[in-house]
Amino acid sequence: MKQLKAIASLILLFIGTILLFHSSVSGEICNRVVAIVNDEVVTLYELNTRMQALTGIPSEQLKNRSEEIYLKTRQKVLDDLIDQKIGLEKIKELEIKVTAKEIDQAVERIKADNQLTQEDLLAELKKQGGNYESYRESIKKELERIQLINYEVKSKIILREEEIEEYYNTHRDEFTSEGKVRLALIFLKQEDPADRNEARALYQKAQNIVSMIKDGKNFADLARKFSNGPGANEGGDLGVFKMSELNPEMAEIIKDLSAGEVSKPVIRPYGIKIIKVEEKDGGGEKSLEQVQNAIRTILYRKELDKKYSAWIKELRKKAYIKIIF
């Protein structure tokens, strides 16, 4: 313990000297040590970044809104960071490694368990203010933690089918999805909306294209050849939309179309649209069979967190921890 304290003091002195030098140059301290954990440190930058990720607002704004909430949040986040440093030390000590392939496999399992496409996952991450790289990093840390628990805590986590069914019945709203559709477009532009001859010729062209599609011609190839609309170079692909994201006109065009079907030519003053429904998911409540693997993961993680917290609590008793505010 004395040796740990000596090392920690040296680290603090070293970092403090650097920050003091930095402050004398820049006129203000942008970062500092807020805690020492054995021979690791927690910085103010780490603390504030994690607090913002948790609350969605910068720490100074949180403090201005409510001193009490700010202090409680800061303590919780600091405790989590201290636990993380302790766990990280053990991971290094045991030389636990997680490969890129293992991360890929974990991401694919998550997508499969939750019936998500890659586009769904990226959209969800964007909505939460994250990105794919940081998501993969969080998966890596979780896999390291699982290996650490498996190494240190020998008792296995056993989940009963009744627990999974009970969770499903009490969280049904979490397993209801909105309908989604992937669309493709061929757009034939009319240069002069008042020119009836051009309009007739354009309509005939649209009819011919629809006939070619019915005869088995590839929609994407025809879009590249004839379309003047968005996504023409990508075969007319418009991407995936939730039903609620479609404008009323588009929703009406595709409402009776199944996956793989193509609309009749849709005449508009500025041209003619031909819409293809590439994929269609009506949404609705997912069955227990569809989500049981996702629920198993949720319950497993809860038990894992419980075991991990108990184990870390024991390690904290033996660790040198100094909080500096």
N, C-alpha and C positions, 0 to 999 in steps of 0.2 A: 504493500500500500504506500509506504514512504517513497519507494522508487516511482510509482505512478504519479504521486503528488509532485515529485521533483521534475519529472518529464513534463507534466501539465503546466507547471510554473514556467518552465523554459519556453514552452510553446506560446503561452500567453505573453511572456516578455517579448519574444521574437515578433509575434503578430502585432502586439501593441506598438513596438518600435516602428514597424512598417506603416501602420495606420497613422501614427503621430507624424512621421515624415510626410505621408501623403497629405495630411490635413494642413501641414505648414506650406505645402506647395499649392494646393487647390483652394485653401481657405475654409474647407468644411470636411467633416468626416462622413464619407458615404457608406462605410461599413465598419463593423467592429465585432469582436467576439462577445456572445451573450451567454455561452455555456461551454464548459470543458467536460468532456466525457472520456475518461481514461486518457489516451493520447490523441483523441479526436476533438474537434471544436465545432460548435454550432455558431454560425455568423448571423448578424442582424439581417443581412440580405436573404439568407435561407428562411429565416423566421418570417419576414415580411412577405416574401414570395409565397410561402405556404399559406399564410393567413389570407392573402388575396385570393389564392386558388380556392380556399375553403368558403370564404364569404362573398367573393365576387366583387369586392371593392378594396381599394388601397387601405392599408392599416391606419394611416392618418385620418382618412375619412371616417373609418369605423370608430376611432377614438373620439372624434369630434361629435359623432352621433350619440355615443353612449360609452362613457368611461368604464362602466361596470361590464358591459358586454365585451368591450375591447380587452379588459384584463383577463376575463374568463377564457376568451378565445385564445389570447396569447399564451396563457398557461397550458391549455389543452394542446395547442400546436407545438409548444416547446417540449412538453412531455412526449409527444409523438416523435419529434425529431431526436430526442435523447434515446428513446427506445430504438429508433432506426439506426443510430450510430452504434449502439451496443450490438444490435443484430448484425450490422455490417462488419463489425470487428470479428464476430464469430464466423461469418461467411468467408472472410479473408483467411482467418486462422485455419478453417477446415478446407480451404481451397475449392470451394463450391463454384462450379462454372456452369453457365447456361449458354447453349449454342444458338446461333441464328435459326437453325433448323427447328429447334425445340420451341422457339418463340413463334415461328411460322405455324407449326402444328397447333400450338395453343390458340392462336388467333383463328385458325380455320375451325377448331372445335367450338369456339365461342360463336362464330358466325353460324355454324350448323345447328347448334343448340337453340339459337334464337331466331332461326330462319332469316338470316340477314345476308344480303349480297354485299360485295365490297363497297358498292356505292352507298348502300344503307348505312354501313359502318362509318364511312367517311362523312356522310351527312350528319350523323348523330354526333360525331366528334366535333364537327364544325359548329353545331348548335350549342354544344357545351363549352365552346371556346378553346378546344384542344386541337391537336394535330396528330397525324398517324405516327410520326417519329416518337413523340412523347408517350403515346399510347403503347407502342412497342416497348419502350423503356420501362413503363409501369408493369407490363406483362413480365418482363425480364426479372424485375425485383420481386414480383409475386412468386415466380417459379423458384427463385433463389430461396425465398422464405419457406416455401413448401418443402424444398430439399432440406433446409436447415431443421425444420420441425420433424421431418421424417428421420433425420439423423439423431436428433437430440431427444425427441419424445417418441418412445417406442410403441405406445398404445395406438391402435388403429382407430380411425373414425368410422363408425358403422351407422348408416342411415336406414331407417325402416321405411317400407313402402307407405305405411300409414302417415308418417311425417310428411312425405312428399304430397300425398293426396290432401292432407289437411292444409298445407301451405297453398296448394292450388285453389282449394275451395274458399279460402279467406283472402286471396289476392287475385281473384278472377279479372278485376279491372286492369291489372298489369299485363294480362295476356290477351288483350284485345287490340287488334291492329287495324289501321285504316287501309282501305283499298288502294292499290297502286297499279300503275300502267306504264309500260314502255312504248313510246310512239315513234313512228318514222313518217317522214313527209316528202311528197313530191309536189313542188309548187311551180306552176306554169304562169309566168308573169304576163299580164296584158299591158302593152306599152301605152295604148290609147283607149281608156275606158269607154269613150264615146264611139269607137269604131266597131260597128256591128259585124262587118266582114271579118275583122281580126278576131272578134269574140266567137264567131261560128267556127273559124278555123282552129282556134285554141281549144274549143270544146271537143271537136272531132279528134284533135291530137290527144286530149285527155282520155277519150273513149278508147282510142287505139292502145294507149298505155295500159289501161285497166284490162283490156282484152289480152294483151301480152302477159300481164301478171297472172290472169286466170289460166293461160296456156302454159304456165310454169316458168316464165321468165323471172329472174331474180330481181326483187324489188330494189335492193341496194344498187345493183348495176344500172337499173333504169333511172334511179335517182341521180347517180353520178353523171349519167348521160343527158338527162332532160331537165332536172330540177334547177330552178333559180332561187330556191329558198335556203333557209338555214340548215347547216349540216349536210349540204349536198355532197361535199367531198368525202364525208363519212358515211355515205349511202343513205342520207336523209335522216339519220338517227337524231332524235330530239332529246333522248334521255328518259329517265324515270320520273314520273310525277305521282304525287298523292292525288286522289280523286278531288279533294277539296282545293287543290292548286290549279285545276283546269278552269279556264274561263267557260261561261255557260254555253257558248257556241261549240267549243271542242267537246265538252261533256255530252252535249246532245248528239254530236256526230258519232261518237264511239260507244254510246251507252248500250247499243244492241250488238256490237261487234265482239266476237270472241278472239282469243289469241290467234294470230296468223291471218285474220281476215282483213280485207281492204274496203274502204268506203267507196261509194260512188263519187264521181267528180263533184266537188262542192264549189259552186260558182259564186265568186265575189267580184265587186267592181274592179278590183286591182289584179284579178287573176283567178286561177283555179287550183284548189287543193285536192290532193289524193292522200288520204291518211291510212297508214297501216298500224294495227295493234300488234306489236311484236310479242308482248307479254302482258298478262292481266291477272291481278290477284284481287279478288273481291273483298278481302279483309274479313273482319268479324272476330269472334272469340275463338281462340286456339284451344284444341282439345288437350287433355292431360297427357296423352301419348306424344303430342307434338312438343310439349314444353317440359316434360319430366326431366330431361337431361339438364336443362337450364335451371330448374328448381333444385335438382341434386347439387349442382355447382354452388348455388346460393347457400343452401343449408350446410354444405361441406365447408364453405368459406367461414360461415358463422362459427362452426365448431373449431375450425383451424384458428380463427382469431382468439377464441376463448383459451385454447391451449397455448398459443403463442404469448398472449398477455400474461398468463400465469407463469410461463417460463421466463419471460423477460423480467417480470417482477422479482424473481429470485436472483437473476443476474444483476439487477440494479442494486440489490443489497450489498453485492461484492464490488461494485464499480466505484471509481472515484468520480463524483459529479459535483461540479461547482457552477452555480448560476450567477451571472454577473449582469446587473441592471443598474 
